[in-house]
């Protein structure tokens, strides 16, 4: 992920152990992305709100694979028992 412009409009929101940094636009409140730093696991990643990507190809988004994980029970390697509502 590379932010090209607008960093001055973003506010970082983090809580608890501060591994996840949720960025929000100070002007409109949109949540464009978050950065997660897990040093104990030796990994970092971004979650990007694809609707904030310029020139988004909606057909490509709709055709993208979906991977469900059971975050409610901290079972990130498993699909939740119920996914009909997702």
Residue frames as qw, qx, qy, qz and C-alpha x, y, z in Angstrom:
[[0.000, 0.891, 0.455, 0.000, 0.00, 0.00, 0.00],
 [0.427, -0.013, 0.022, 0.904, 1.31, 3.41, -0.90],
 [0.028, 0.855, 0.431, -0.287, -0.45, 6.63, 0.08],
 [0.515, 0.380, 0.261, 0.723, 0.23, 9.22, -2.61],
 [0.010, -0.394, 0.015, -0.919, -1.54, 12.26, -1.13],
 [0.542, -0.561, -0.270, -0.564, -3.75, 13.44, 1.70],
 [0.604, -0.112, -0.664, 0.427, -1.80, 12.18, 4.73],
 [0.032, 0.137, -0.336, 0.931, -2.49, 15.50, 6.47],
 [0.588, -0.226, -0.159, -0.760, -6.23, 14.65, 6.47],
 [0.764, -0.125, -0.629, -0.067, -5.79, 11.30, 8.20],
 [0.431, -0.603, 0.443, -0.505, -6.13, 10.60, 11.91],
 [0.464, 0.160, -0.866, 0.098, -4.72, 7.42, 13.47],
 [0.697, -0.429, 0.169, -0.549, -6.98, 5.60, 15.93],
 [0.568, 0.198, -0.784, 0.155, -5.43, 2.80, 17.95],
 [0.651, -0.540, 0.169, -0.505, -6.42, 1.06, 21.18],
 [0.956, -0.284, 0.071, -0.008, -5.43, -1.73, 23.60],
 [0.766, -0.327, 0.308, 0.460, -2.01, -3.04, 22.56],
 [0.173, 0.839, -0.174, -0.486, -1.76, -0.59, 19.61],
 [0.502, -0.118, 0.737, 0.437, -0.84, -3.19, 16.99],
 [0.318, 0.580, 0.645, 0.383, -3.58, -1.98, 14.64],
 [0.074, -0.377, -0.035, 0.922, -3.65, 1.62, 13.43],
 [0.297, 0.646, 0.695, 0.109, -7.05, 2.55, 11.98],
 [0.175, -0.144, 0.148, 0.963, -6.86, 5.64, 9.80],
 [0.184, 0.745, 0.634, -0.092, -9.86, 7.91, 9.32],
 [0.261, 0.498, 0.226, 0.796, -10.33, 11.06, 7.26],
 [0.163, -0.294, -0.458, 0.823, -10.54, 14.08, 9.60],
 [0.236, 0.106, -0.176, -0.950, -12.92, 15.81, 7.18],
 [0.648, -0.021, -0.390, -0.654, -15.44, 13.14, 6.19],
 [0.676, -0.324, 0.528, -0.399, -14.86, 10.20, 8.55],
 [0.893, 0.319, -0.267, -0.172, -14.15, 7.61, 5.85],
 [0.685, -0.502, 0.522, 0.076, -11.93, 4.70, 6.95],
 [0.604, 0.651, -0.382, -0.254, -9.59, 4.18, 3.95],
 [0.756, 0.256, -0.583, 0.154, -7.15, 1.69, 5.51],
 [0.649, -0.713, 0.236, -0.124, -5.49, 0.29, 8.58],
 [0.470, 0.561, -0.652, 0.197, -1.96, -0.84, 9.26],
 [0.879, -0.452, 0.040, -0.149, -1.32, -3.83, 11.52],
 [0.301, 0.644, -0.656, 0.254, 2.11, -4.48, 13.05],
 [0.923, -0.350, 0.011, -0.162, 2.61, -7.87, 14.75],
 [0.157, 0.740, -0.642, 0.124, 6.29, -7.96, 15.79],
 [0.599, -0.311, 0.699, -0.237, 5.80, -11.14, 17.87],
 [0.828, 0.321, 0.458, -0.045, 4.69, -12.90, 14.67],
 [0.365, -0.347, 0.488, 0.713, 7.27, -11.07, 12.54],
 [0.249, 0.447, 0.691, 0.510, 4.64, -9.69, 10.15],
 [0.122, 0.430, 0.161, -0.880, 2.91, -6.49, 9.10],
 [0.208, 0.384, 0.776, 0.455, -0.02, -5.94, 6.78],
 [0.210, 0.120, 0.013, -0.970, -2.56, -3.42, 5.53],
 [0.253, 0.536, 0.804, -0.050, -6.32, -3.74, 5.26],
 [0.016, -0.120, 0.260, 0.958, -7.51, -1.41, 2.50],
 [0.453, 0.561, 0.510, -0.469, -11.06, -0.20, 1.90],
 [0.445, 0.133, 0.645, 0.607, -11.12, -0.91, -1.84],
 [0.171, 0.835, 0.509, 0.119, -13.90, 1.64, -2.33],
 [0.200, -0.907, 0.071, 0.363, -11.30, 4.32, -1.58],
 [0.555, -0.183, 0.549, 0.597, -9.02, 3.21, -4.44],
 [0.316, 0.623, -0.150, -0.700, -9.07, 5.57, -7.40],
 [0.513, 0.398, -0.578, -0.494, -10.15, 4.11, -10.74],
 [0.473, -0.126, 0.831, -0.266, -11.51, 1.01, -9.02],
 [0.416, 0.088, -0.730, -0.536, -12.62, -1.71, -11.44],
 [0.638, -0.166, 0.408, -0.632, -15.84, -2.87, -9.77],
 [0.907, 0.201, -0.264, -0.259, -16.03, -5.96, -12.03],
 [0.527, 0.379, -0.684, 0.333, -12.61, -7.05, -10.78],
 [0.244, -0.306, 0.610, -0.689, -13.69, -6.47, -7.17],
 [0.806, -0.015, 0.154, -0.571, -16.86, -8.50, -7.64],
 [0.884, 0.280, -0.367, -0.073, -14.88, -11.35, -9.21],
 [0.120, 0.579, -0.701, 0.399, -12.23, -11.40, -6.47],
 [0.623, -0.199, -0.754, 0.064, -12.16, -14.44, -4.18],
 [0.458, -0.666, 0.156, -0.568, -13.55, -14.09, -0.67],
 [0.563, 0.068, -0.754, 0.331, -11.86, -15.76, 2.29],
 [0.561, -0.686, -0.084, -0.456, -13.84, -15.87, 5.54],
 [0.432, 0.193, -0.724, 0.501, -12.08, -16.25, 8.90],
 [0.569, -0.644, -0.506, -0.072, -13.49, -16.78, 12.39],
 [0.238, 0.456, -0.336, 0.789, -12.17, -13.66, 14.13],
 [0.596, -0.581, -0.045, -0.552, -14.94, -13.79, 16.73],
 [0.920, -0.389, 0.048, -0.018, -13.31, -16.86, 18.28],
 [0.148, -0.798, 0.553, 0.186, -9.70, -15.95, 17.34],
 [0.753, 0.040, 0.631, 0.179, -9.63, -18.85, 14.88],
 [0.230, 0.741, -0.264, -0.573, -8.04, -17.02, 11.99],
 [0.017, -0.299, 0.881, 0.365, -7.26, -20.29, 10.22],
 [0.170, 0.324, 0.930, -0.037, -10.92, -21.44, 10.14],
 [0.206, -0.349, -0.461, -0.789, -14.12, -20.46, 8.38],
 [0.370, -0.106, 0.484, -0.786, -16.89, -19.37, 10.79],
 [0.269, 0.228, 0.928, -0.119, -19.69, -21.86, 11.38],
 [0.315, 0.755, 0.561, -0.126, -22.21, -19.39, 9.88],
 [0.271, -0.252, 0.303, 0.878, -21.45, -17.18, 6.87],
 [0.227, 0.610, 0.707, 0.277, -24.89, -16.78, 5.21],
 [0.072, -0.933, -0.288, 0.205, -25.13, -13.19, 6.50],
 [0.424, -0.563, 0.283, 0.651, -21.72, -12.14, 5.21]]
